[in-house]
Amino acid sequence: MLGREGRNTHRKIIMERIQHIILTKRLWRISPYQLILFLLLLMMGKSQQEDLQDFQKNIPARTVWGAVGKLAELPCDLTPPNVQDSVKLLLWFKDTTGIPLYTLDSRKGNVNAAPHSAIASDLGQRLFFSIGETPKDSKLQIKDIKTADGGVYRCRVDFFNSPTRNYRINLTLVVPPEEPRIFDAQGKEISQVAGPFREGYELFLSCQVMGGRPQPKILWYRDGVEIAGVSHSSTENGITTVVNQLLLGTVSRELYGSKLQCRAQGSKLIPSVVKEVVIQVHLKPLGVKIVTPNDLLTAGHPVPLRCDSWGSYPTAKITWLLDGEPIRNADVTTHSDRDDLNKTTSILTLKVTSENDNSELTCRSSNPWFSGGAIEDKRIIRVAYPPTVSVHLANEDPSRVVTRSEGQNVTLKCRADARPPVTSYAWFKNGMRMSGENLEILYLLNLERESAGSYACGATNTEGETRSSSLTLKVQYSPRCKPGTEQTSVGAVNMLSMSVKCEVDADPPESVKFSWTYNNTRNVSPVLNSRVQNHGLVSTMEYLPQSDTELVTLACWASNSVGRQQTPCLVHILPANPPESPRGCELRNDTVLEVVCVAGSDGGLSQRFLLEVISTNSLNFNNDGKAIISSIDNDVDNEISTMNDQATSSPLFRIEEVRPQFRLDSLEPGREYQLQIYGVNAKGRSNPPVIIDKVRVSPQLGPYEETILSEDPTPAETTHQGNEKPSTVVILAGVIAVAAVIVTSIIVAGIIVVCKHRPKPPDPQEVRKRMRPERTDVPSMYIEEDELNEENMPRPAEIRHSRAAGPRSSSTSSHCYVSEGFVQYSQPSLNGIPHSIYQKL
């Protein structure tokens, strides 16, 4: 009879056997007795299941580590208690499951030949029980371990004669730790490069690893060699963190470019988790040397000097110094060769001067990461140089601008510093070499205005020739007429106020004072200051002509601190005339339709230009088919609004321009026009006008693509072509024009009658003779009569000034006397003015 424990064990064996048969679908092996017993066991309730769990807990468990994807071997000793006994049945269970995972049935007596059976599941397919060479070495092999395979396995061994033996194996899966994290002393996580660390200073790194089963061991390695650190662990919220801190008191150069590894090693079943970082170390320069030979340098010639430094990381900073001061704006080329002990090369293109002779040249190598770690190489340089030249006054006055007055003397000295000494000197004025001057001292005697300029000296030795900077000599002089304004002529119109300008050159210009004199056929008188306005070197006088016939000469005198003007500037007031007709008029049609002419003489007054556009259908023609042109008295018709008296028809429109260039935008295509061009000033307009006849614009083209048909510019008469009938509008315009001509003719006739009663003016030749001074020993301020007759006087564009060539011929216009009321006589100071000019004429 079995005891209570024996009965329970027998029931468990039967139940496990029946569960195995059911799970393996081998129901045909169940005997009726076993089936009935299995059903009864299922009905026994919870108490028996708890007894089974308590039984399993009492069995000690052995821990076996396994890794996912690896092979695990769970040991089970099959050695019987005595040699006469043997294994009858082997069953493997997992956790509290009552159904066996694996079965080895050796009831037939030979365990090696016993059939193997495994549960029909993924785990069962990966199970195999291996019988070792000795029963003690038998193992249950689990291939390709999965995460769910972990747990407590029980090996049950039944013997034929001995009690059943149970083994508990705790298959614990290895969990790899998280990737190590490396931090620096500031708590900053390092991903790839640690540092930079400075040579000679300490290094601190911390490696942290979280998780892992079993708890990993943290180690530091450099180039495969373990480096000792301080390790400790801590647990927070159920998560264990292991930390290993590495502290190196002194960073050596050997650490440059090396790699440090933090390894988290938990189990040999899985590889260690490694974090690798590169150590960046800043190194001090080991040496520096100027490798270029210390040869004699030539001033002004650039010379490359090379300096090498090695051992520094990052690249050494190379600084060149001359006499302890950095060479600024130097042409320096730097090259680094990292494969050659961090070699750095600096090439200085040095251009020395004479002042650099016997100077100390220094090449300094430093790493900005280290304070006070610079190293230097020095040498003394020698310089051969051409003369260093400067020019000064003989009294050593350092002024660079020397001011003297006309007639004074100046002595200049050339100072030169050269190695070897100077062999010859030269002097220059305004950049041009002065012939015959080859001494160290230059004498300038009896200065004139032309003596002013920039003076420099040059010196020569075997190294070359050098020219000094310039010394400026200013020669102050009394006023004189500005070139081209010594004698000018101005056209005048009766009772039309005009401004007369006098312009001089003087030095100094600040203190220039002006005075004017008035000279007509009767006397020479000073002009009141109230009529004169002075602005620097320019004086302007307001003059009101009161006659068209009298010849007047104005004399302008100026003075400054140097002296008084020796010869006055003369302005001859001459009767003005109407302008001449423009010349060379032509039609152009490049981008726009325009008429372009060349201006004729302006008659002594400012002129402008007028173009009238007349429709040829509105012109009146004579019996010969020519357009009727009526002349105009230039002395009467002075206004632009009455300038259509050249034809009997009113113009369609007028264009007035400052220059003889007219743009025609309003011509209608298909019509024929006549163009008349005039020059106009205050005395009237040019006569005859320039006429461009038969101008037509093609109707097929746009406003800027006209086809212009016209004949060459003709005189005042034009040939009439065709007998087209004028329109009503044109006839009406012709009637109005005829009426205007009649009214104008009446006015002109009245003016002519009035002018005929004026007294006949004196002959201009006689006037000029009387204007000459009585004394012949005093230079006249007027030019000779013969010169006046021979020289052709240009006509000004405004109230312009030009070189006087004598009065205009009286044949071109009538003349009237200048009223004596124009000049208000006074007794101004005439100091310095030649007495002969003011003698009574």
Secondary structure, 3 states (H helix, E strand, C coil): CCCHHHHHHHHHHHHHHHHHHHHCCCHHHCCHHHHHHHHHHHCCCHHHHHHHHHHHHCCCEEEEEECCCCCEEEECCCCCCCCCCCEEEEEEEECCCCCCCEEEECCCCCCCCCCEEECCCHHHHCEEEECCCCHHHCEEEECCCCHHHCEEEEEEEEECCCCCEEEEEEEEECECCCCCEEECCCCCEECCEEEEEECCCCEEEEEEEECCECCCEEEEEECCEEECCEEEEEEECCEEEEEEEEEECCCCHHHCCCEEEEEEECCCCCCCEEEEEEEEEEECCCEEEECCCCCCEECCCCEEEEEEEECCECCCEEEEEECCEECCCCEEEEEEECCCCCEEEEEEEECCCHHHCCCEEEEEEECCCCCCCCEEEEEECCEEEEEEEEEEECCCCCCCEEEEECCCCEEEEEEEEEECCCCEEEEEECCEECCCCCCCEEEECCCCHHHCEEEEEEEEECCEEEECCCEEEEEEEEEEECCCCCEEEEEECCCCCEEEEEEEEEECCCCCEEEEEEECCCCEEECCHHHEEEECCEEEEEECCCCCCCCEEEEEEEECCCCECCCCEEEEEEECCCCCCCEEEEEEECCCEEEEEECCCCCCCCCEEEEEEEEHHHCCECCCCEECCCCCCCCCCCCHHHCCCCCCCCCCEEEEECCCEEECCCCCCCCEEEEEEEEEECCEECCCCEEEEEEEECCCCCCCCCCEECCCCECCCCECCCCCCCCHHHHHHHHHHHHHHHHHHHHHHHHHHHHHCCCCCCCHHHHHHHHCCCCCCCCCCCCCHHHHHHCCCCCCCCCCCCECCCCCCCCCCCCCCCCHHHCCCCCCCCCCCCHHHHCCC
